[in-house]
């Protein structure tokens, strides 16, 4: 599998972004990979703690290894908070992790992230962290909108220097889950952060953002774009529609097809949105 750091730095140099798609099982993983292969796009397969529990890390690692035969692919631990679990995943062969200690105060966040980077870097593993708090819901992680806090540019610079983290997820007005109203993104804040740091910056909560908004973020310094909720909804809708039309269906080789086809449309759209098509990780 590809090293995430390599992918992100190539994208940063050429001014596009790597789409990180949250997957949950064989069907969602294959759907993402097959569309990426058609578009010759490098991708990140993101797995939350819930996905690891559901599918099994060793199974996901094996699937990701097969997926990386034609295009650059990496399996990334997304929004993991358990340091011990992250270390176990690294021992099993995961090469890209996110330690999310953003709900803690600044000093505690620094301390936890530093522990992970110290361990991960011994094994050539890329580490992402988050500074600031995104609103919304990501599995069991819930942040009230009133508690969402934007990333401070000067703190970001200090945070990176003290933790040696490889990429940083920033809070500029996005949120996890479905937006009830169109978000207003603080692009000027993003530009200020970019001026002060040299590592790749990550945009979480991209599901539901307009293409123009995401492109503006990429132009301002975002190198990795996370997509989760916007994949689950069409997959679920496709499955529901199939069973509505075929109430007696019982063959998973057939009833997943409509779900996958609906999801493919979103995967393709997001790859083109990130401008990662025809890159193959080599530019």
N, C-alpha and C positions, 0 to 999 in steps of 0.2 A: 504493500500500500504506500501511497505517496505521503511525504512529510507535509503536514499542514503549513508549517512555517515557510517551506519552499513555495507552496501554492500561493500563499498570501503575499509574499514579497514579489513574486512575478506579477501578480495582479496589481499590486501597488505601483510597480514600475510602469506598467502599461495602462494604468487608469481604468481598470474594470473591477468587478467584484466577483468573489466566489460565492455561489448560492449554497447555503447550508440547509438541507431539507431534513426535517424530522421524520424518521421512519419508525414503523412499529412492528412489522412482520415481514415475511418473505414477499408478499404481494406488493406492499407499499415500497419496499426496497427495490424490487425488480422494476416497478413502474418508473421510479426516479432514474434508475441507472439506464434503462432502455431509452428513455427520452434524451438523457445526457449523451448517450452514445450516438444517437441520430444527429445531435447538434454539435458533436465533438467538443463537449464542455467538461472541464474539470469540475468536480462537485465534492461537497462534504456531506456525509451521512451522519446526521445528528441523532443521538440516542439519549433520552432523559433517563433518570433513575427508574421511572415507571416502565419504560420500554425495556431496559435491561432486566428488570424483574419479570416482565412478561415473556420476552423472547429468549433470554439467556445470553450472556455476554459472549461465551465461546461460540455459540451458533452465529451470532451477529458478526464476530470477527471472521469466521469461515466464509460467510456470505460476502462480506466486504472484500475479502481477498479475491474471490472469484469475480466480483464486480469490477475490480481494478485491472483486469486483463487488457481492456481496450482503451480505457480513458483513465486519467489520474483521479483516484478516489481515496478518501481517507474516512475512517470511522472516528467520530468525535463524541466524547462524553459531554452532554449539554446540561447545564444547570445542576451540576452535582455539588452537594454540600458536605458529604461525608468524606473526610480526608482519608480515613482508613480504607474505604471502599475504592477511592481513586487510586491509592497505592496498590491495592490488589489488582485493579484493572490494568495498571501499568505492568505489573508482574506477569499478567497473562498475555501482554503484547499490544495493548492499546497505545497508540502513538500521538494522540491528541486529546486533551482534557480541558474542561472548564471547571474551575473551582469557583463557585458563587458564594462569596461571603459578604455580599453587598448589603445584607440586612443588618450587619453588625456596624459598630462605630468604625471610624477610619483606622485607628490603631489596631483594632482586632482584625479588621479586613486585611491589613498589611501583614500581620503576623501569620494568619492562616494561609494566605496566598504564598508567602515566602516559604513556609514549610513544604507546600506542594511543589513549587518551582525547584527548590533545593533537591527534592527527591526525583522529580521528573527529568530534570536536565542531566542527571547522571545516566539516564537511559535514552537520551536523545528525543524526549517527548516534548511536544509543544504544549504550552499552557496559556489558556485564556482566563481572564478574570473580569469582574464588573465593578465599576465605580459609579455611585449614584444608584437610584432605585427606579425601576420601571414599574408603572402601575399595572393592574390587571392580574390575570391568573395564568400560571404555568404549572399544570398538574397540582401538587399540594402547596405550591408557593403562591401566596396571595398578598398583593400589596395594594392597599386602599389608594385611590386616586389622590386623596389629600396628603398621603404619605410619600408619594412619588417625589424624588429629588433629583434635580439635574446635576450632571457631572461638572465639577469645578475644574477649569483648565489647569490652574497652578497645582491643585491637588493631584491631578492626573499625572503631571510631570514628576512630582515627588513620589507618587505611588509606584510608578514604573521604575524609577531609580532604586527604590528600596526593595522591590519584590523581584526584579528581573523578569517580569512576566513578558510573554511573547506577543500577546495581542490583548486589546482592551475593549470590552463592551461599554459603550457610553450611553448615558441617559440624556436625550435631547428632546423628549416629548412624545416618544413612542410608548406603546403599552402592549402587554401580552393579551392574546385573545381577540375578540371581535370589537371593533370600535363602534361606539354608539353615535359618535359624531366625528367629522373629519378632524384629525389631529393637526395642531399647529407645531411644526418642527422648528427648533432653534438652530438654524443653519449657521448663524454667526458664531454661536457657542462652539459648534463643531469645527468651524474654521480656526477658532482660537486654540482649541485643543490640538488640532493638526499642526499648528505653528510651533507648538511647544514639545511635541513628542515625535519620535521617529518610527515607532512600531505600528503595525496594522491596527486599524480601528474597526469595531464590529457594531452592526446595527441589529438589535433585537426588536421584536414586535413589528416586523415588516408586513405581516399578513394584513391585507386590507389597505395598505398605502397605495396611492396612485403611482403609476410608473414614473411620472415626472418628478414626484417627491423623492423616490428612491434614487433616480438618476442624479438629482441635485445633491443628495447625500454622498453618492459615489464621487462626484466631481469635487466635493468638499473634503474628501478623505476617507470615506468608508470603503473597506476592502472585503468584508464578509457580511452577507445579508442572510439572516435567519428567517425561514419560512416554516410554520407549523400548522396553526389553525386553518389557514387557507387551503391546506392539503387535506385535512381530515374531513372538512365539510363536504366537498364534492365526492370524496370516496364513500362517505356514509350515504349521501343522497343517491348515488348510483346503485348502491346495494339495496336501499329501500325501494327504489323504483323497480329493480329487477324482481324483487319478491312480491311487489304489488301486482306486477304483470304475470308473474309465475309463482303463485302461492304454494304450489306443490313441489317446488324445486328443492333438491337436496344434494346436488353435486357441486362442491366448492370449486372444481375446475371450470365450472360454467358460471356460477353466480357471482364470482369475483370480477368477471370480465368487464361488466358495465361500470363497476366501481373504479377499476383501474383506468378505463377509458376516460372517465370524467376527471380523474386526478391528473392524467397525462396532459390535459389542456393547460392546467395551472402550472405544472412543472415546466412545460415548454415556454409559457409566458414569462415565468420568473427567470429562466436562463437568458432569454432575450433581453429582459429588463436589466439584468446584471451585466450584459454585454460580454458574457463569458463564452458564448458560442464560437466555434472554430478556433479556440485557443489551445486546447489539448495540454494546457499547463506548460507550454514551451515558449511562451512569449513574455 
